Amino acid sequence: GFDDTVVHGMLCSSMFSAMFASRLPGSIYRAQSLSFHSPVFVGNTVQAKVEVIQVRKLRHIFLIKCDTTINLINDEEIGDLAIKGRAEVVINSRERDYEP
């Protein structure tokens, strides 16, 4: 066990959903794979990052693949990797005027 209270990895990973919802309103969170590398404890500061690695237009949708990471922040510096994964988001191209 750990001496401090651990924040559940899925709770930390929910930041990705919030990021997609705020940056891509109306998008559908299609898939997410995750691996957990370091524990996040209550009171830790973290940085969530989403990097678009591929955009594909399929008929009337865009399929966006992203790398997702959460790192611990120590003394305002990026520290240990806590969570790493890959996400897929779908956007209806009829509703939005996106150009990849």
Backbone as CSV, one residue per row, in Angstrom:
resi,resn,N_x,N_y,N_z,CA_x,CA_y,CA_z,C_x,C_y,C_z
1,GLY,0.807,-1.190,0.000,0.000,0.000,0.000,0.855,1.260,0.000
2,PHE,0.173,2.371,0.001,0.820,3.681,0.001,0.528,4.394,1.311
3,ASP,1.427,5.292,1.698,1.247,6.059,2.928,0.193,7.156,2.781
4,ASP,-0.005,7.659,1.542,-0.979,8.720,1.287,-2.155,8.173,0.480
5,THR,-3.224,8.972,0.395,-4.411,8.579,-0.353,-4.166,8.755,-1.850
6,VAL,-4.382,7.691,-2.602,-4.177,7.689,-4.049,-5.461,8.131,-4.749
7,VAL,-5.311,8.991,-5.748,-6.437,9.386,-6.594,-6.604,8.296,-7.644
8,HIS,-7.819,7.801,-7.801,-8.071,6.724,-8.763,-7.659,7.173,-10.163
9,GLY,-6.980,6.286,-10.893,-6.497,6.620,-12.232,-7.587,7.046,-13.196
10,MET,-8.771,6.457,-13.070,-9.865,6.837,-13.969,-10.368,8.243,-13.656
11,LEU,-10.292,8.658,-12.402,-10.678,10.025,-12.062,-9.701,11.010,-12.708
12,CYS,-8.417,10.716,-12.603,-7.423,11.573,-13.272,-7.666,11.602,-14.778
13,SER,-7.930,10.443,-15.358,-8.116,10.344,-16.807,-9.374,11.045,-17.294
14,SER,-10.305,11.325,-16.404,-11.525,12.029,-16.818,-11.212,13.450,-17.287
15,MET,-10.017,13.933,-16.987,-9.625,15.261,-17.495,-9.603,15.279,-19.019
16,PHE,-9.286,14.142,-19.642,-9.253,14.102,-21.103,-10.644,14.373,-21.687
17,SER,-11.651,13.770,-21.104,-13.017,13.996,-21.564,-13.391,15.466,-21.453
18,ALA,-13.027,16.090,-20.351,-13.315,17.518,-20.165,-12.577,18.368,-21.195
19,MET,-11.352,17.985,-21.515,-10.577,18.733,-22.511,-11.223,18.628,-23.894
20,PHE,-11.635,17.414,-24.273,-12.295,17.248,-25.571,-13.606,18.028,-25.626
21,ALA,-14.375,17.960,-24.563,-15.669,18.652,-24.531,-15.504,20.165,-24.633
22,SER,-14.468,20.707,-24.008,-14.289,22.162,-24.044,-13.668,22.638,-25.346
23,ARG,-12.807,21.834,-25.964,-12.127,22.242,-27.209,-12.858,21.806,-28.463
24,LEU,-13.627,20.718,-28.363,-14.351,20.185,-29.511,-15.805,19.919,-29.129
25,PRO,-16.576,20.982,-28.869,-17.975,20.787,-28.461,-18.737,19.938,-29.482
26,GLY,-19.535,19.015,-28.989,-20.309,18.147,-29.868,-19.561,16.908,-30.309
27,SER,-18.311,16.786,-29.919,-17.535,15.601,-30.300,-18.004,14.393,-29.494
28,ILE,-17.720,13.220,-30.031,-18.057,11.968,-29.372,-16.754,11.275,-29.002
29,TYR,-16.600,10.996,-27.723,-15.409,10.318,-27.205,-15.579,8.841,-27.534
30,ARG,-14.893,8.357,-28.542,-15.134,7.022,-29.086,-14.364,5.913,-28.368
31,ALA,-13.101,6.164,-28.019,-12.278,5.113,-27.399,-11.141,5.740,-26.609
32,GLN,-10.638,4.986,-25.623,-9.489,5.433,-24.836,-8.770,4.197,-24.320
33,SER,-7.470,4.119,-24.555,-6.638,3.090,-23.913,-5.735,3.812,-22.930
34,LEU,-5.438,3.178,-21.816,-4.645,3.813,-20.758,-3.663,2.822,-20.164
35,SER,-2.506,3.345,-19.761,-1.579,2.584,-18.917,-1.172,3.498,-17.775
36,PHE,-1.038,2.909,-16.602,-0.787,3.671,-15.381,0.658,3.424,-14.944
37,HIS,1.414,4.518,-14.778,2.849,4.404,-14.529,3.261,4.824,-13.118
38,SER,2.684,5.889,-12.592,3.020,6.384,-11.247,1.733,6.785,-10.541
39,PRO,1.669,6.597,-9.225,0.463,6.999,-8.506,0.340,8.521,-8.420
40,VAL,-0.900,8.988,-8.411,-1.213,10.397,-8.152,-1.875,10.435,-6.780
41,PHE,-1.339,11.263,-5.896,-1.863,11.354,-4.545,-2.722,12.606,-4.397
42,VAL,-3.669,12.566,-3.461,-4.488,13.734,-3.153,-3.546,14.897,-2.829
43,GLY,-3.766,16.034,-3.474,-2.936,17.215,-3.260,-1.850,17.398,-4.303
44,ASN,-1.560,16.345,-5.115,-0.577,16.499,-6.188,-1.103,17.436,-7.260
45,THR,-0.188,18.134,-7.908,-0.518,18.925,-9.091,-0.113,18.103,-10.307
46,VAL,-0.990,18.073,-11.310,-0.712,17.297,-12.520,-0.928,18.159,-13.753
47,GLN,-0.352,17.705,-14.860,-0.574,18.339,-16.160,-1.136,17.276,-17.098
48,ALA,-2.320,17.547,-17.662,-2.909,16.661,-18.669,-2.608,17.247,-20.040
49,LYS,-2.233,16.379,-20.961,-1.869,16.831,-22.305,-2.520,15.915,-23.336
50,VAL,-3.066,16.534,-24.390,-3.625,15.800,-25.519,-2.898,16.278,-26.767
51,GLU,-2.343,15.335,-27.522,-1.639,15.676,-28.760,-2.308,14.945,-29.912
52,VAL,-2.802,15.697,-30.890,-3.430,15.103,-32.068,-2.345,14.458,-32.915
53,ILE,-2.535,13.166,-33.220,-1.541,12.471,-34.034,-2.080,12.082,-35.410
54,GLN,-3.416,12.097,-35.571,-3.985,11.752,-36.876,-5.405,12.298,-36.982
55,VAL,-5.736,12.832,-38.156,-7.101,13.259,-38.464,-7.472,12.610,-39.790
56,ARG,-8.580,11.858,-39.786,-9.060,11.202,-41.012,-10.494,11.609,-41.271
57,LYS,-10.780,11.950,-42.516,-12.170,12.242,-42.903,-12.766,10.959,-43.460
58,LEU,-13.858,10.524,-42.852,-14.572,9.325,-43.273,-16.020,9.709,-43.538
59,ARG,-16.385,9.779,-44.781,-17.727,10.222,-45.189,-18.067,11.565,-44.554
60,HIS,-18.961,11.546,-43.553,-19.416,12.798,-42.942,-18.866,13.033,-41.537
61,ILE,-17.782,12.345,-41.213,-17.184,12.540,-39.898,-15.673,12.728,-40.018
62,PHE,-15.112,13.307,-38.991,-13.664,13.314,-38.818,-13.354,12.382,-37.645
63,LEU,-12.398,11.482,-37.844,-11.909,10.620,-36.775,-10.557,11.180,-36.351
64,ILE,-10.460,11.571,-35.098,-9.251,12.200,-34.579,-8.616,11.263,-33.554
65,LYS,-7.362,10.891,-33.802,-6.618,10.059,-32.859,-5.629,10.943,-32.112
66,CYS,-5.524,10.710,-30.812,-4.684,11.553,-29.957,-3.881,10.708,-28.984
67,ASP,-2.667,11.163,-28.697,-1.918,10.635,-27.569,-2.317,11.450,-26.349
68,THR,-2.486,10.773,-25.217,-2.905,11.449,-23.988,-1.908,11.120,-22.884
69,THR,-1.531,12.130,-22.109,-0.612,11.904,-20.988,-1.012,12.755,-19.792
70,ILE,-0.689,12.237,-18.622,-0.793,13.006,-17.381,0.545,12.856,-16.665
71,ASN,1.164,13.990,-16.376,2.431,14.019,-15.659,2.246,14.716,-14.323
72,LEU,3.003,14.281,-13.343,3.063,14.994,-12.066,3.872,16.270,-12.264
73,ILE,3.533,17.312,-11.529,4.269,18.577,-11.562,4.970,18.723,-10.212
74,ASN,6.281,18.898,-10.260,7.090,19.062,-9.046,7.838,20.386,-9.143
75,ASP,7.599,21.287,-8.194,8.271,22.591,-8.190,8.159,23.287,-9.546
76,GLU,6.947,23.262,-10.117,6.624,23.904,-11.394,7.357,23.292,-12.585
77,GLU,7.921,22.101,-12.428,8.595,21.375,-13.506,7.808,20.098,-13.779
78,ILE,7.778,19.683,-15.045,7.111,18.434,-15.390,7.899,17.278,-14.799
79,GLY,7.204,16.442,-14.054,7.851,15.325,-13.371,7.474,13.994,-13.978
80,ASP,7.306,13.001,-13.127,7.060,11.619,-13.550,5.781,11.484,-14.369
81,LEU,5.832,10.575,-15.330,4.657,10.199,-16.101,3.746,9.385,-15.195
82,ALA,2.492,9.802,-15.088,1.522,9.071,-14.268,0.638,8.173,-15.130
83,ILE,0.132,8.734,-16.239,-0.803,7.993,-17.099,-0.479,8.303,-18.556
84,LYS,-0.527,7.268,-19.382,-0.305,7.443,-20.818,-1.364,6.647,-21.568
85,GLY,-1.822,7.196,-22.690,-2.807,6.465,-23.462,-3.014,7.026,-24.839
86,ARG,-4.046,6.514,-25.483,-4.434,6.962,-26.820,-5.950,7.070,-26.850
87,ALA,-6.445,8.161,-27.437,-7.891,8.407,-27.501,-8.331,8.563,-28.951
88,GLU,-9.596,8.257,-29.206,-10.230,8.524,-30.497,-11.484,9.348,-30.253
89,VAL,-11.614,10.411,-31.025,-12.761,11.307,-30.930,-13.363,11.444,-32.325
90,VAL,-14.682,11.499,-32.396,-15.388,11.651,-33.665,-16.111,12.989,-33.677
91,ILE,-16.020,13.671,-34.810,-16.744,14.932,-35.007,-17.556,14.801,-36.288
92,ASN,-18.822,15.166,-36.216,-19.684,15.171,-37.397,-19.320,16.378,-38.247
93,SER,-18.816,16.139,-39.452,-18.364,17.243,-40.304,-19.521,18.071,-40.853
94,ARG,-20.740,17.546,-40.801,-21.901,18.320,-41.261,-22.283,19.399,-40.257
95,GLU,-22.019,19.152,-38.973,-22.376,20.111,-37.931,-21.339,21.205,-37.762
96,ARG,-20.103,20.926,-38.141,-19.020,21.862,-37.896,-18.260,22.099,-39.199
97,ASP,-17.653,23.224,-39.297,-16.855,23.559,-40.468,-15.379,23.377,-40.126
98,TYR,-14.943,22.104,-40.022,-13.558,21.792,-39.671,-12.760,21.512,-40.926
99,GLU,-11.536,21.916,-40.904,-10.573,21.541,-41.923,-9.383,20.947,-41.199
100,PRO,-9.067,19.684,-41.473,-7.919,19.069,-40.779,-6.604,19.689,-41.200
